[in-house]
């Protein structure tokens, strides 16, 4: 069986798009969906930066060497520091998971699925 090659111009012409130097324009629904997806993506980026700043602000500072040498139970101080850092990181993870993973990502995937999954019906 011989393979037949089809030029890109033929494929575009069959799809209803013109090729003679004219750029293809997306439909209104595609443009609106892309703007919505860009907006949701921007919100995700802003929330991510906010969560990173939140964790940075609530992250405890490392005990100084003077504090460690002055106190007898060094292991207890280090364990308390580890617990405080885990609390700060856990609260940031919970905040990120609640806002981004459970709320915004499903919206973004629904928008992108609608844009790219919707096929034009030839009628």
One Martini backbone bead per residue (centre of mass of N, CA, C, O) as a GRO file, in nm:
protein
  123
    1UNK     BB    1   0.092   0.039   0.026
    2UNK     BB    2   0.060   0.361  -0.051
    3UNK     BB    3   0.157   0.665   0.050
    4UNK     BB    4  -0.016   0.963   0.121
    5UNK     BB    5   0.038   1.304   0.062
    6UNK     BB    6  -0.054   1.597   0.246
    7UNK     BB    7  -0.096   1.914   0.246
    8UNK     BB    8  -0.152   2.179   0.452
    9UNK     BB    9  -0.341   2.335   0.260
   10UNK     BB   10  -0.551   2.110   0.230
   11UNK     BB   11  -0.630   2.087   0.525
   12UNK     BB   12  -0.719   2.385   0.560
   13UNK     BB   13  -0.929   2.386   0.332
   14UNK     BB   14  -1.111   2.161   0.455
   15UNK     BB   15  -1.155   2.337   0.731
   16UNK     BB   16  -1.214   2.650   0.614
   17UNK     BB   17  -0.938   2.775   0.572
   18UNK     BB   18  -0.728   3.020   0.482
   19UNK     BB   19  -0.392   3.065   0.319
   20UNK     BB   20  -0.355   3.355   0.172
   21UNK     BB   21  -0.202   3.517   0.430
   22UNK     BB   22  -0.413   3.432   0.638
   23UNK     BB   23  -0.499   3.429   0.948
   24UNK     BB   24  -0.611   3.247   1.201
   25UNK     BB   25  -0.923   3.265   1.369
   26UNK     BB   26  -1.073   3.249   1.644
   27UNK     BB   27  -1.330   3.202   1.814
   28UNK     BB   28  -1.515   3.332   2.058
   29UNK     BB   29  -1.502   3.088   2.249
   30UNK     BB   30  -1.195   3.054   2.239
   31UNK     BB   31  -1.119   3.336   2.340
   32UNK     BB   32  -1.278   3.327   2.606
   33UNK     BB   33  -1.139   3.071   2.714
   34UNK     BB   34  -0.851   3.183   2.712
   35UNK     BB   35  -0.909   3.416   2.907
   36UNK     BB   36  -1.005   3.239   3.139
   37UNK     BB   37  -0.750   3.066   3.162
   38UNK     BB   38  -0.559   3.303   3.215
   39UNK     BB   39  -0.700   3.401   3.471
   40UNK     BB   40  -0.673   3.140   3.636
   41UNK     BB   41  -0.365   3.123   3.609
   42UNK     BB   42  -0.312   3.393   3.753
   43UNK     BB   43  -0.445   3.316   4.020
   44UNK     BB   44  -0.259   3.079   4.078
   45UNK     BB   45   0.002   3.246   4.088
   46UNK     BB   46  -0.084   3.437   4.318
   47UNK     BB   47  -0.141   3.219   4.529
   48UNK     BB   48   0.140   3.096   4.530
   49UNK     BB   49   0.287   3.349   4.624
   50UNK     BB   50   0.124   3.387   4.882
   51UNK     BB   51   0.203   3.117   5.014
   52UNK     BB   52   0.507   3.168   5.017
   53UNK     BB   53   0.490   3.422   5.195
   54UNK     BB   54   0.343   3.291   5.429
   55UNK     BB   55   0.565   3.086   5.499
   56UNK     BB   56   0.795   3.289   5.535
   57UNK     BB   57   0.656   3.452   5.771
   58UNK     BB   58   0.594   3.170   5.953
   59UNK     BB   59   0.880   3.101   5.970
   60UNK     BB   60   1.107   2.999   6.176
   61UNK     BB   61   1.378   3.070   6.345
   62UNK     BB   62   1.682   2.988   6.407
   63UNK     BB   63   1.856   2.894   6.650
   64UNK     BB   64   2.101   3.006   6.816
   65UNK     BB   65   2.406   2.927   6.945
   66UNK     BB   66   2.354   3.061   7.221
   67UNK     BB   67   2.094   2.909   7.286
   68UNK     BB   68   2.213   2.622   7.264
   69UNK     BB   69   2.450   2.664   7.478
   70UNK     BB   70   2.270   2.767   7.724
   71UNK     BB   71   2.106   2.523   7.689
   72UNK     BB   72   2.078   2.201   7.784
   73UNK     BB   73   1.830   2.103   7.593
   74UNK     BB   74   1.901   2.073   7.269
   75UNK     BB   75   1.698   1.863   7.158
   76UNK     BB   76   1.442   2.020   7.239
   77UNK     BB   77   1.488   2.272   7.064
   78UNK     BB   78   1.504   2.125   6.792
   79UNK     BB   79   1.226   1.990   6.806
   80UNK     BB   80   1.065   2.255   6.820
   81UNK     BB   81   1.161   2.362   6.550
   82UNK     BB   82   1.053   2.131   6.377
   83UNK     BB   83   0.755   2.168   6.456
   84UNK     BB   84   0.725   2.461   6.356
   85UNK     BB   85   0.796   2.404   6.059
   86UNK     BB   86   0.569   2.197   6.009
   87UNK     BB   87   0.336   2.393   6.064
   88UNK     BB   88   0.400   2.601   5.845
   89UNK     BB   89   0.395   2.406   5.602
   90UNK     BB   90   0.115   2.279   5.648
   91UNK     BB   91  -0.050   2.542   5.620
   92UNK     BB   92   0.041   2.601   5.329
   93UNK     BB   93  -0.059   2.337   5.204
   94UNK     BB   94  -0.357   2.366   5.282
   95UNK     BB   95  -0.406   2.631   5.135
   96UNK     BB   96  -0.326   2.535   4.852
   97UNK     BB   97  -0.519   2.293   4.831
   98UNK     BB   98  -0.785   2.444   4.868
   99UNK     BB   99  -0.756   2.658   4.639
  100UNK     BB  100  -0.616   2.513   4.395
  101UNK     BB  101  -0.679   2.201   4.384
  102UNK     BB  102  -1.003   2.222   4.461
  103UNK     BB  103  -1.085   2.493   4.282
  104UNK     BB  104  -0.904   2.589   4.023
  105UNK     BB  105  -0.819   2.336   3.857
  106UNK     BB  106  -1.103   2.237   3.768
  107UNK     BB  107  -1.169   2.494   3.612
  108UNK     BB  108  -0.933   2.488   3.414
  109UNK     BB  109  -0.992   2.205   3.292
  110UNK     BB  110  -1.275   2.273   3.192
  111UNK     BB  111  -1.200   2.498   2.999
  112UNK     BB  112  -0.990   2.343   2.828
  113UNK     BB  113  -1.179   2.109   2.751
  114UNK     BB  114  -1.382   2.286   2.598
  115UNK     BB  115  -1.200   2.416   2.390
  116UNK     BB  116  -1.040   2.142   2.283
  117UNK     BB  117  -1.303   1.939   2.270
  118UNK     BB  118  -1.450   2.116   2.080
  119UNK     BB  119  -1.613   2.053   1.788
  120UNK     BB  120  -1.670   2.125   1.471
  121UNK     BB  121  -1.960   2.132   1.291
  122UNK     BB  122  -2.058   2.003   1.002
  123UNK     BB  123  -2.349   2.145   0.813
   0.00000   0.00000   0.00000
